[in-house]
Amino acid sequence: MGSGKSAVGRRLASQMGLGFHDSDEEIETRTGVDINYIFEKEGEQGFRKRESAVIAELAQLEGIILATGGGAAEDPASRKILAENGTVIYLYTGVAEQVRRTSKSRNRPLLNAGDPAEILDRLMKLRDPQYREIAEMVIETDGRQVATVAKELKQKLESGNSGAKIQSADS
């Protein structure tokens, strides 16, 4: 959460001439409501079910960058789909930086249930190993600008994975 997946993904897709998809945005488009509303009405479990289905569908597309929600790696089926259908890039962001980046956002339903720093720390402990399990690249984003991260990713992908279907995941 707050690693820059959407911003970096969009920038990278533009630089590489690829399509860009964000699983959270796709869910909002399909349902006509925001993620907070889905969490409110269906709970996290309902949202995760929708997320898993959208990821399974989007991962089949060619020539895209897919930014997933931070919790996508919690689902073993989604982890498998992501690992088998693209180059998984883990945008690692430390908890302190996540707190800073998400502090003004009201569209983070998981952070509404208590102290954001404690929640993000708990999520990091759960999700970090899950993303590292499937990531072919781990890029640290603390204190870095979107353009710098996207440029680094583009260089790494073009030097070693040109033509690969790319999916971006964050914690």
Helices and strands as residue ranges (DSSP letters): H 5-16, E 19-22, H 23-31, H 35-58, E 64-67, G 70-74, H 76-84, E 87-92, H 95-102, G 109-113, H 116-134, E 137-140, H 146-160, E 166-170
